[in-house]
Amino acid sequence: MRAVIDTVVFVSALINRRGTTGGVLHALREGRFISIYSTPTLVEIVDVLGRDKFRTKYHIRQRDIIALVNLIRLRGELVIPSQPVTACRDSKDDKFLEAALTAKADCLVSGDFDLLDMIVFEDIPILRPAEFLDRLSKDK
């Protein structure tokens, strides 16, 4: 399965590795899916996790951020969106839709209601982490 994972899911996975989002990160480590990403999505992950409030409050170290980026690059597929998208009510989330559309991803995984409320985009389902993990377990 090829999935775009939004920043909210990755940040949550690093904060609570035993939760549902932690399960998404674990599945990526195991190579159970390919994480579709673009340069803007990777930049956002690094930016958000590098903020002092996250690093201090949740004890996220620089090496945690580097390890996550390396994992995404190892188990992922870089896409260069060729078509700008302006479909999400939060324009900052359009980059995830662009990556999903460019890659013809199987789904987009999010914890962000601006994306989740769309339900589907160009025949690409937008799933909560638990729904995604359920689909992964059925695809075994």
C-alpha positions in Angstrom: 0.0 0.0 0.0 1.2 3.5 -0.8 0.1 6.2 1.6 0.6 9.9 2.3 1.0 10.4 6.0 0.4 13.9 7.3 2.6 15.7 9.8 0.0 15.5 12.6 0.3 11.7 12.5 4.1 11.6 12.5 4.3 14.2 15.3 1.7 12.3 17.4 3.6 9.0 16.8 6.8 10.5 18.2 5.0 11.9 21.2 3.0 8.6 21.9 4.7 5.7 20.4 2.2 3.2 21.9 -0.9 4.9 20.5 -2.6 4.4 17.2 -0.2 6.8 15.4 2.7 4.9 16.9 1.2 1.9 15.2 1.5 3.7 11.9 5.1 4.5 12.5 5.8 0.9 13.6 4.1 -0.4 10.3 6.4 1.9 8.3 9.4 0.6 10.2 8.3 -2.9 9.3 7.9 -2.0 5.6 4.2 -2.7 5.6 3.5 0.3 3.4 5.3 2.9 1.3 5.2 6.5 2.7 4.6 8.9 -0.2 6.2 12.3 0.6 7.3 15.5 -1.1 9.9 18.0 -0.2 7.3 20.4 1.3 5.8 17.6 3.5 9.3 16.6 4.8 10.2 20.2 5.5 7.0 20.7 7.5 7.8 17.6 9.6 11.3 18.8 10.4 10.0 22.3 11.1 7.2 21.2 13.5 9.3 18.7 15.4 12.2 21.1 15.6 10.1 23.7 17.5 11.3 24.3 21.0 7.9 23.7 22.5 7.7 20.2 21.0 11.3 19.4 21.8 11.1 20.5 25.4 7.6 19.4 26.3 7.9 15.9 24.7 11.6 15.3 25.0 12.1 15.1 21.2 15.8 15.1 20.4 17.5 16.0 17.2 18.4 12.4 16.7 14.7 11.4 16.9 13.9 13.9 14.1 16.8 12.6 12.0 15.8 9.0 12.5 12.2 9.8 11.4 13.4 11.6 8.3 15.7 8.8 7.4 13.0 6.2 7.9 10.6 8.1 5.7 13.3 8.4 3.0 14.2 4.7 3.4 10.6 3.3 3.3 9.2 6.1 1.2 8.8 7.4 -2.3 9.6 11.0 -3.0 7.2 12.7 -5.5 7.5 16.1 -7.1 3.9 17.4 -7.5 3.3 18.6 -11.0 -0.2 20.0 -10.4 -1.0 22.6 -7.7 -4.1 21.7 -5.6 -6.3 24.2 -3.8 -9.0 21.9 -2.3 -8.6 21.9 1.4 -10.1 24.6 3.6 -6.7 24.9 5.2 -4.4 25.7 2.3 -1.3 24.5 4.3 -2.7 21.0 3.9 -2.9 21.1 0.1 0.7 19.8 -0.1 -0.5 16.4 1.2 -3.3 16.3 -1.4 -0.7 17.3 -4.1 1.6 14.4 -3.1 -1.3 11.9 -3.0 -2.6 13.0 -6.4 0.9 13.0 -8.0 1.6 9.5 -6.7 -1.9 8.1 -7.2 -1.6 7.1 -3.6 -3.9 4.4 -2.1 -4.9 6.8 0.7 -3.9 9.8 2.8 -3.7 9.2 6.5 -4.5 12.2 8.8 -5.5 13.3 12.2 -6.4 16.8 10.9 -10.1 17.5 10.5 -9.5 19.9 7.6 -8.4 16.8 5.7 -10.6 14.2 7.3 -13.7 16.2 6.7 -13.0 15.9 2.9 -13.4 12.0 3.3 -12.1 11.5 -0.2 -10.0 13.5 -2.7 -9.9 12.5 -6.4 -10.9 8.9 -5.5 -8.2 8.8 -2.8 -9.7 8.0 0.6 -8.6 10.2 3.6 -8.4 7.9 6.6 -7.8 8.2 10.3 -4.8 6.3 11.6 -7.0 3.5 13.1 -8.8 3.0 9.7 -5.5 2.9 7.9 -4.1 0.3 10.3 -7.3 -1.8 9.8 -6.8 -1.7 6.1 -3.1 -2.7 6.4 -4.1 -5.7 8.5 -6.6 -6.8 5.9 -4.1 -6.4 3.1 -1.7 -8.9 4.7 
